[in-house]
Amino acid sequence: MTPSAFGSRRSVLMGLGGLALSGCVSTPAALSMRPRFVVPALAPIDARPERITRVTVCLRPFRAAGPRIEVEPVGDKRVVHNYGHGGSGWSLSWGSAEIVRDLALAGGARSVAVIGCGALGLTAATLLLRAGAEVTIYAAERLPQTRSARATGVWSPDSRIADADRVDAAFPNLWERMARASWAMHQTYVGQPAEPVAFVDQYSLSDRPRSSTPSAPRPPAPGRIRFAEYGSRLRDLTTRSVALDASGHPFDSPYVRRAANMQFNIAELGRRLMADFLMEGGRIETRTFHAPGELTALPQPVVVNCTGYGARALFGDDSIVPVRGQMTWLPPQPEVHYSLYYSGVGVTTRPDGIGVQRLDGDMMGYGLTEETPDRAEAEDAVARVAALFKPAA
């Protein structure tokens, strides 16, 4: 995903990350009855506006019906679409690639073009290559310049993945298939040099105890989306959270929970994906397409379309709605190896920096196409992080 990889906050940080799966009310009395968990010493984040190194913006491609994964004839080409994953592109990439690979090779062709060099394009191209196809990626940009490179980098497979009121009945099972396949493939990168994928402790801060009774779903207000949440389907995979008392963490918050969540070191993972694809015989050519008819000039009979938000213009797909997400980056702090979430702000620590993002509700950025960084938003997000830590003694 894109910078909003925190995506659906309740799914990622309370469900998939296990931050609300224990089903217990985290009152002080309840905490005193639980065994104390050993909490590692946590270095505070140096969050000051003057330390901002860059601000990145990405438009996540949301489709109310969910990702478009289907075959469409375009002239003499068989086009397999693979786009519209909202804030879940990295998280669902390998699972989508498995489905796309099978669709692309179903007709017997063994020469395939892939349009797009982001997370979805590279994973689809790699699985096609490993299935015996000759694969060429055509793209205007390499992965470091794509929107995929501006993603937050956390495991968030149902981040703005669909409108719960508009998906068909088969979609939840399809989503689970993609999520489980992706989880398994991402695991093969854990523990490798430079940590392309790792598990990072994620802290969830709150001013109020969590209720043990799930709230009943409410219909969205007019003009708002009820984003689909499927985290409960993966409870056997993801870690469970534990409640912490105030003695072992630096946060100025009465209720804190901790769980480990999968995280992507996008710079290293992207480098590995590109290197593996090329080493195994794939090719990448620089090319820009402006209309579907231009695909007919390609020599390959099958084309896999992984253009993400770009598919809105290329294929005239108005079902794609942009969801703007902005990340503010602070310099890396090697001593800080955790992420956190508090109402209104999320923090992701990666080897290339500490990403800070304002999270003022799931509808934040919905329908916005502006990709120019907003400095005021950036400084406000950093100030919110600074306020989360206890004053120095």
N, C-alpha and C positions, 0 to 999 in steps of 0.2 A: 502496500500500500503504500502508497502515497503518503503525505505528512499526516493525514488523519488516521493513520493506522491504529490509533487508539480507537477509532471507529465508534461503534456502539459502546458507550462507556459501560453500560450494565452488562453487556455480553463479554467484553474483553476483560474488564477489570473486576467484575463481580462474578462472572460466570466462568469463562474460559481460563482466566488466570486463577480461578478458585477463590476469589476474594469474598464471595458470599455463599459458598457452597456448604459451609459447616452448618448453616441453619440455626445458629445460636445468637442470642442477644448479647452484644458485647458491653454489658454494664460493668462498672467497677466491681460490684459484688460478684458477678459471674467470673470476671477475670481472676479474682482472688481465689476462687475455688479450682482453677485450672493449674496444671503444672506449668512452671515457668520455662519458657523456651529461651535457649541461649541466642542472644542477638549479637551479631558481629558489630564491632565498632564502626560507626558510619561517619565518614568525613563529610562535613557540610559542603554544599555546592556554593562556589563563589559567584553569586548571581548579582552582577552589577551591570547597568546599561553600558558603561564604558568598555566592558569586556566582550561585547557583541562582535563576532567576527564576520557573520554573514546572515542573510535572511533569505530563505527559499520559499517559493510558492508553487503549489501544484493544483491542477484541476482534476479531481477524481471523477471517473466516468460512471455515474450512477444510472442504472436502468431499473425502473419500477418492477419489471418482470424478471429481473435477475440478469446475469451475463448472457450474451448472445453466443451460443455454441451450436452452430447448425451449418448445413451445406446450402449454398445458393449458386446456381449457374450464372456465370457472367460471360457472355459470348461463348467461346469454345473452352472456357476455363471452368474448373470445378473449384469454387471458392469455399473454404471452410472458415467461418467466422469464430473468433475467440477474443471477445472484448466486452467491456461493460461490467467490470468486477468491483466497481466502487472503490472502497478503501482496502480491498482484500486481494489485490493483485499478487503480491509476493506470497501471501499466505496460501492462496489456492493455486499457485502457478503450476506446480507439478501435477496436481490432480486434473486441472484443465488440460494440461499437455497430454495426459494419457488418453482422454476422450478425443481430443483433436487428432492425435496420431492415428487412432483407429478409424476415424471418419476420413482422414486424408488418404489412407492406404486401402480403404475398402474397395475401391474400384480397380485395384491392381497396379496403379501407377507407382513408379519408384523414383520419380524425379519431382521434387517439391520445392516451391518458392515460399518463403516466409516473409511477410511484410511487417517490419517493426523489429527493433533490437532492444526492447525493454525486457522486463521480467518474464512476461508471457511469451514474447517472441523467442527469446533464447531457450527457455525450457521446452517449448514445443519443438523448436528446431533440433535440440539435442536428442529428445526421445525419438524423433523421426530418423535422425542419423543413426541412432543405435538400433533402430528397427531395420536397417539396411537400405534406407533411401539416400539418394543424392540430394543434398539440401543446400540451397543458397538463400541467405538472408539479404533482402533488399531494404535499406533504410537510409533516411536522410541523416540520422545521428547514431552514434554508438551509445552504448548503455550509459556511460557517465554523463551524457548530455540529455538523456531522456527524462521524462517525468518520473519514471520508475526510480531514478537515482535520488529524487527529492522526497521519497517516502520516509515515514518515521522509522520503520524497520522493526516493528514488533509483530508477533503472531496475533493476528486479528482477523480470522477467516470470515466473520460475518459483519465486518465494518461496512455499513451502508451497502449491503449486498443486494437488497431488494425491498420492495414495499410489501409488508406482510399481508396487506389486503388485496394485492394484485398478482401475486405469484400463483401458478397453477399447483395442483395438489401433488404433482410429482417432484417439484423443485426441492423441497427439504431433503428428500433421499438423494437427489443428485448432488446437492451441496455437501451432504455428509460424505458421499463417496469421494468428492474432490478434496475435502478437508483431510480425511484420513490418509489418502494417498500422498498428499503434500506433506503432512506431518511425518510420515515414514521416510520420505525422501530427504526432507530437511535434516532428519536425525543423522543421516550418513555424513553430514558436514560438521557435526558437533565433535569437538576435541581435535580438529585438524589444525595445522599451523595457521596462525593469524586469526583463528576463530571466526571463520565465515558465518557460522551459526553457533549460538551459545545460549545457555540458560542464565538469566539475570534475575536477582531478587527484585520484586516489584512491591512497593509499599503503597497501601491505600489509606489515606487520611480522611477522617470525618469528624465533624463537630457533634454528631449524634450517634447513639448506638444503633446497630442494625436490628431490624425486627426479624423475628424468626418466622413470621407469617408473610409469605409473598403477597405483594399487593396485586389486586385484580387488574388486568389490562384495561386501560381506558381508551376510548376512541380518541384519535388525535383531534386537536382543534382545527378549525377550517384553515386550509392552506398548509397544513403540516403533514409529514409522512410518518406512518408507524413503521419504522425500520424493522425488518425481520431479525429475530434473535434466535439462534439455534445452539447456543452454547451447551445446553443441557444434554445434547446428543453426544458430546465428546467428554463427558465426565470421567470416563475410564482412561482417558489419555492425559488430561491436564492435571496439574498439581492442585492440591487443596491449600487453602490459606489457614494461617493461625493468627489468633489475636495476641497482641503484645501489650505488656504494661508499659508504664512511662519511664521505667528505669534504664532501658537499654537502647533508646533511640534519640536522635537529636531534634525531633519534630515538635513544634509547638501545637500539638493536637491531642485531644483526650482519647481518641479512638484510632488505633493503628492496626492494620493487618498486613501480613507479609505472605507472598507466594512467589514461586519461581515461574517465569514465563519465557518462552522461546523468543529470541531476538536475533535479527539479521544485521551483521556487519556489512552493509550494502556495498561499500567500496570494495571490500575483499571478496565478498560473494559474487559480485558482478564481474570482477577480474577473473575469478575462477571459472565462472560460466563461459565467458568469452574465450578464455584460453583453452578450456576443455573442448569446446565446440570446434575451434580451429585445429587443434591438435588431432582430433578424431576425423578430420577430413572435410569439415564444413567450410563454406565460403561466405564472405560478407562483401556486398557491393553497395556503394553509395548511390542512392537513387530516390527521387521524390515523385510521388504520384498525386495527381490532382483530380482524377476522375476514374471510376471503375473501368471504363473502356480502355484505359492505358495498360491495364493488366494483360490485355490480349497480346501485347508485344513481347511478353515474357516467353522463354522457350519451354518452361515447365507447364505441364497440363493441370497441375493442382497448385492452388495458391492458398496459403493459410494467412488470414488477415488478423494480425495482432497489433492493430494501430491504436488501441485504447481510446482516449478522448478524441484522437484524430479521426476516428471512424465517423464521427458526427458530420464532419465536412466532406470526407472522402466518399462516404456512401450515403450522405444525406439522411443519416439516422437521427431524427429529432427526438427519439425516445431517450437519447443520452442527455442527462442533465448534469452540468458541471457542479461540483461541490468544492469550493475553494478551501484550501488548507494552507496555512502559513507556519513555518518552523523558524524559530530564532535560535541561532547557534552560538554557543560559548566555547572557548578553547577547551580541549580535552583536559581532564583531571585524572591522572592515572590512579589516584587514591580513591576516586569515586567510581564504584562499580555496582550501581543499583539504579533503579528507575522508580518514579513515584507518581501518584495521581492524587489530586485534591480537587474538590469542586471548583471548576473553572480553569484548571491548569494541569498539564501533563508534562513530565520530564523523562527523556530517554537518554541514557548515557551510552555512547559508542566510542570506539577508538579514535574516530575522526572528530569528535566534539560532543558537547552536551546540548541536546535539542530541547527547546522549550516551546510549548504550544498552548495557546488559549483554547479552552474547551467549553464554550458557553452554550452547551446544548447541541444535540445531534443535527439541528437545522442550521447551525452556524456555517456560513459559506454557501448554502444551498442556492443554486441558480446564478452564482456570481462567476463571471468570466475574467475578471481582472487578475492578472498575474504579476502586477507590479507590487513589490514588497511595501508593507505599511509599517513605517518606523514607529509610529505611536503605538500600534498594536504590539510590536516587538518589545518595546521598552515596558509596556504594561505587563506583558507575560513574565518578563524577567523580574519585575518588582513583586509579582505575586509569589514567585518561587522564593525570593529572599525572605518574605514574611512567614514562610513555613517553618523556619528553623528557630529553635529556642535562642534567646539572647545569650551572648557570651557571659559566663559567670564573672 
